[in-house]
Amino acid sequence: MKFFNRLSKLLFPCALMMTASTALAQINLAGVYEANVSRKQIYLSADFINGTKDFTQVFSGKTASFQTLPEDFMNAKKLKKNFQGTTAPAFARYKEKTLFTLTEELRITNPVLTDGVLTADWESTDRKKGKCYIIVMPDRSMRILGLTGLERSLSPDDVTLALVEDRLPAGTTPYITPQDKYDFIMDEYKRKFLNPPSCDSRNGIPGVKVAIAPERIRRCGNDIVFYPVWTNRNTKECTISVDGNPFDTNTYAAIDGDGDGSYSANMDKYTFNLPTGNEAVANFIYISKVPLTAKMITSLKVTGRAPSSPKSTTQNPYGKFDYIFTNIPIPELPESNIPGCVFTDSEIILEILSVEKEGKDLVVEFTLLNNGKKDKIFYADNFGKGSARTTDGEELKSQTSLPESLPAGEKAKGRLVVAGGAAEQFSTIRQSFSIRERGMNYDSQLILRNLPQK
């Protein structure tokens, strides 16, 4: 079947371009900010419109004039050279004084405005990287949450930076964070920065470490898949059976604080040999029926038996063990170019190409990008037949066609047709898929909401 990209046609609704513009719109933030509070000092130069020069291009002497900071705060001889000669949306220099003085210089890049919330990437001269939330208050003072690689109590998260020099062009309306976004930002900050993942290994196997890397956690439809990595520092290898007792149901996960046994963590009862020498061994575990709105695995208990390990004793001959993980972040689904349209696989990026009427039918053309490391095979459930529910609650049938094979790093074009849908407004269109990749099969959905229609 032949597909046509119609984005260039004037018939394609302008609303599609407008919905995608939020993250690409100009962010009106430019100025110099300072803070000197207790033991924390920070200087920030920002221009999210045109970019600003790094500090080595601005400061050349031992002293400079500041409103709140000491005159030698930007002593040119003490500035780092990592960012020398570059421009970026912002640069910051932060100093924290406790028993010792800690100083970080940072470059802030890739500011993105999504639904009123401003985020950005940062990197330090110590080669650390991260993301931060930027809150600009009505008086244009600023807080930056998540900046620096320091422990959070030592970071500038609790510091309010005052605007000391306005660099916005005259007549420009400055960006101000909507007040109704404050709670959302603080909740995200607490989840990502104040409650990091941890593991209670007190009842684990002596000498055996289990770690879960956040970057290896995946959402596959309503399943959360992750790979505990096991390493053995003992002098002998051991055999480990994860959830090896078929009568043991004491393996549960709590999602977003919802009880301590609301979701079953399926261990698939696998057994493996764990060699010595810190050689890593991993196998996946998945949690089923997790809502798409879930943000965190509050707690997860991984249990099993290791009879040939140091855990085996007279009182515990089978070497029963458990590791309890807390605060494991669930990855967000990649945003498409239309808010509300999503593919429920954290490795698949959806892009809507066109939404058009063909006779009495509504036709949606889209692409799926496989952003994972494994090739995927797609099978549209029910022979590609899905459901399209109108804003009046009526259900129409949809038909989806998509190439079966989607190699890693490549895109595939798809086409969804709602028969008789040209004159309707739809709240949700869904198509279920079964996906197969090396070592795993799972189900996901194409969900379309807020489709622009003429």
N, C-alpha and C positions, 0 to 999 in steps of 0.2 A: 504494500500500500504506500502510495506516495504522499508525503506531507509537505506543506508549504508554510514557511514562516511569514506571517502577515503583520508582524509588528510595525513594518514601515507604512502600512496602509492607513489612510486617514479614517477608515471605517472602524479601526480598532479603538475602543472607548478610551478617552483621555483619562478616565478614572483609574485605569490600570497603571498608567505612568505616575499618577499622583500618589497612589498607595505605595508604590515602590520608592518614592522620593524622600520619604521621611529620613532614612539613614544617610541619603546623599545630599540633603539640603545644607545650605550654608549655615554654619553655627556662629552666631554673632557673639563671640567672646574674645576680647582682646584687651590686655592691660597688664600692669605690674601689680603684684600682690606681695604683701609682707605679713609676717606674724612673729611676735617675740613674746611667748607666753611661758612663764616659769622656766623650765629647763629646755624648752623646745623653740627653735628658731627656723624660719623658712623664708626663702625668697623665690618667687615664681614669676617668670616672664612668659606671657601667652599671647598668641595671635592665631586663632583658629580659622581666620579668613585667608591671610597671606603667608603665615609662617613667621617665625622669629629666629634671630641668630643665636648661636650658642654663646655661652658666657665669655669664652676666650676672645670673641670678636667684639665684645661690648666693654669689658673691664680690662684696663691695662696698667693700673697703678696699685699701690698698696691700700689706698682708701677710696671710698666713694660716699656719696650722700644718700642716706636712707631716712625714712620717717621713724622707724621703730628699731631697726637693727644697728648693731655697732658698725662704725665706719670701716673697719677692716674685715667685715663679713665676706666680701668678695675680693679679697687680696689676690691679685692676678697670679702671683707666684705660687699660690696654694691651689689654684684651680686645676682640675684634672684635664687631660688632653684627649680623652677618649672620643669626645664629640666635636673636636676642634674643626672649624671650617664648615660645619653643617648648619642646616636650618630644619626646624620642626614646628609643629603647632605650639609646643611649650617646652621650657626647660625649668628645672627646679634645683635648688640647693638647700639641703636640710641638715641641721645640726642638732644633736640631742646630747645633753650633758647630765650624766649621773656620776658614778665614780670615775668613768672615763668619758671622753668626748667622741661621739660617733658622728661621722659626716658622710652624707651620700649626695651625689649629683645624679640627676635623672633627666632623661629625655622622654617626653610624652608625645605619643603618635597615635594615629588612627582614631581620632574622636568620632564617635557614632551617636547619633540621636535617634532613639527608638521609642516611639510613643511618649515623648516628653522626657525620657530618662537619658542622661548623657553619660557615656562610658568612654574609656580610652585605654590604650596599651601604654606600658612604661618599661623602660630598661635603665639599669643603673650602670655606673662606671665599674661596679663590681661584677658586671655581666649577669646580674639577676634580672628577671623579666616578670611581668605580671599584668593584671588588669585592675582598673580602679573605677569607682563611681565619683562623679563630680556633681556636687550640689551647689547651685548658685542661688543665693537668697535675694529677696526683693531689694535690699540695699546694695546688692551686687558683691557682697562678701561671699566667700567660698569655703566649702569643705571638700576635701578629697579623701575618700575612703578606700583603703587598700593600697595606698602608695608606699613604696619602699619595701625591701625584703626583711626589714627588722621585725622582731617580735612585736605584736600589735600594741602592747603597752608602751613600747618605745617609739612607735611610729607617730606620724602627724595626724592620725585619724581623728583625734579629738580636738584638733586645732582649727580655729576659724581664721582664714586669711582675709585681711582687709584690702580693698582696692585702693592703691595709693596713686596710680596713674592710669587714667582712662585712655585707651588707644583705639577705641571704636571710631569709625568715620562719623562725622556729624550727621545727625538725623537717623542713625541706625538704631533700631529697636534691639536692645540687648537680650540675650538668652537668659531666662529666669526659670529655674526648675519649678514645675507646677507643684503646689503644696499638697495636692492629693496623691503625689508620687513619693512623698517622704517616707511613709510607712513601708511601701514596697521596697524602696532602696535600702532602708535600714534592715528589713527582714532578709534581703539578699546578702547584705554585708555580714550580718550575724551568721547566716548559714555558711557562707563561703570563707569567712576570715576568722570569726570568733569561735566557731565550733568545728575545727578541722577533724578529718578522719583519725580514729585511734583504734588500737587493738589491745584488748585485755588478754594476755597470754599466761596468766597465773595458773590456769589449769591446762596449759598446753604441754607439748612434749619438750622436755629439757633439751636445749641445743638445737631445736627446730623452730625456725622463724616462718611465719606466714604473713604475706603482705598483699594488699589489694591496691593496685595503681589506679588512680582515678581516670587516667587516660585510656585504660583498658576496660572501662565499664561502658556497656552499650545498652541502648533501648531498642528492643526488637518487638514492635507492636506493644502489646501489654505485658511483655516479659522484660525483665532487667537481667542482663547477662554480664557476668564478670569472671575474672580469672585469678583466683588466689594463687600466688607464687610461693612455692615451698622451697626452703633451703635448709641444709643439714650441716651443722658445724661439728657434729660428733665424729668419732673416728670410725664408726661402723655405719653401713647403710641400714635402712630399716624399711619395712613394708607397712604402708599406711592404707587403711580402708576408711574412706570418707563415708559417714552414715552407713557403716557396714552392717549394723544390726537392723534387720527388716522390721523388728517390733518397736524400734526406737523412733518416736515421733517428736523428739525434743530438739528439733531443728527448725527454728522459725525466724521470721524477719518482721520488724515493725517499720511501717512506712509513715513518714511525717508524724511520728509520735502516736500513731493509731494502735494502741494496745501493744502487747508483747507476744501475740501469737495470731495476728490477723492474717498474715500471709505465709504461705508455706515456701520454704527455700528447698528446691529440689536438687539433691546432691547426686542423683543418678547412681549412687552406691558404687562408685568406682574405686579400684584398688591399684596402687602403683608402688614401685620401688623408688625410694628417695636416696640417691647416692650421697657420698660424703664430698667434702671440698666445696661447699656452697654452690654446687651445680643446681640451677633453677629447674623446677618441674612445675608445670601449670596445667590445669584442666578446668573447664568452665562449670560454673554453678549458675542456676537461673531462678528468679523469683517470678511467679506467675500472677496474672490477673491484677497487675499494678495499674492504677488509673493514669491516664495521660497527663493529669495535672500534678502527679507526685513529684516532689523535689528532692527528697532525701530518704535513704535507708537509715532510719534512726538507730536500729540495732539489728545485728545478724549474728546468729550463733552457728559456727561450723564445728560439727562434732564428728568423731570417728574413733577408730581403734588402731593402736600401733603395738602389737604384742611383742615385737622384736626390738623395741626401742627402750630407752631409759625410763619411759613412763610406766612400763610393765613392772609391777611389784607383787608381793604376796597378797596385799590387799586389793590390788588392781591388776590381776594377771593378764587381762586382755589389753591393758594400756589405754583405757578409755580416756579421751581428752576432749577439750573444746577450746575454741578461740572465739572471743566475742568482739565483733567490730561495731563501731558506732560512728554516726555522722558521715556516712558515705554518700557523696552527692550523686544524684541521678542526672545524667547529661540531658540538656535541653534538646529538643528536636530542632534541626536547622530551619531557619526562617526561609520562607519562599519570598518571591517578589510581591506577593499579595498576602497581607496579614489574614490569617484564618485558613489559608490553604497550606497543607502540610502532608508529608509522607511520614508515617509513623515508624521510621527507622532512622536512628541517629547517624547512620552512615550514608543516607540518601538525601540529596538536595534536590528539591522540586523547584521548577521554574514554569510559570504559566506563559505560554507563547501567545495565545489568542483565545478570545471568547466571542463567538460569532453565531449568527442565525443562518441556517441553511434550510430554506423552505420553512417547514413547521418544526424543525429540529434545532436544538441548541448544541453547538459543537465546541468543545474545549480541546485545544492542542497544548501539549506540555512536554517537558523533558525531565528525565531523572538522571542525576549524576551520581555514580558510584564513588563515594569519597573514602571507601574502605580499602583494605589491602587484599581482599579476596574477590574473585569473580563470583557473580551471583546469577542464579537462574530464577526467572519469574514465571509463576503460573497464576493467571487471573482466575480466582475462584468462580464457580458456577458458570464456567465458559465465558467469563468476562462480563457477566450480567451483574450490575450493581443497582443501587437505589438512589433516587433523587427526590428529596422531600421539599415541597414548596412551602412558602411562608404561610400558606393557609392550612398546612398539615397534610395535603394530598401527596401520595407517593406515586412517582412515575419510575419507569425502568430506564436504566442507563446501560450502555454497552461500551466496554473499554478494550482497545487493542494496543498491544505493546510487544516489542521484540522480546523473546524469552531470555536471551543471553545479554548480560550487562557486565562486561569485564571491568576490573578495578581501574579507576581513573577515567572511565569513559562515560559518555552520555547516550541515552536512548530516547527517541521521540515516541510519544504516545498520543492517542486520540480517544476522547470520550464523547459519546453522542447520547443525548437525552431525547428520545423520540417524543415528539409533540411538545417539547419544552421551550420553543422559541418565544412563546407569549407569556411564559411563567417567570416568577421570581422565586429563587431557591434559597432555602436556609442552609441546607447541607446536602452534598452529594458524596456518596461513599462507594468505594470499590475495594474489596478484599483481595489480598494476594497471598499465596504461599511462596516462600522464598527458600531456595536451597543454596548453600555454599559449603565449602569443604569443612566437614566436621559438624555441621549444624543445619537444621531445618527450623523455620519459624514462620509465623504469620504476621503480616503488616497490612496497613490500610492507606489508600489514597483518600484524603478528606478535603473537600473543597467547600469553602465558605466565603462570603463577601465577594462573590464573582461579579465583576463589573458587567452590566448589561445595558444596552441602549434602550 
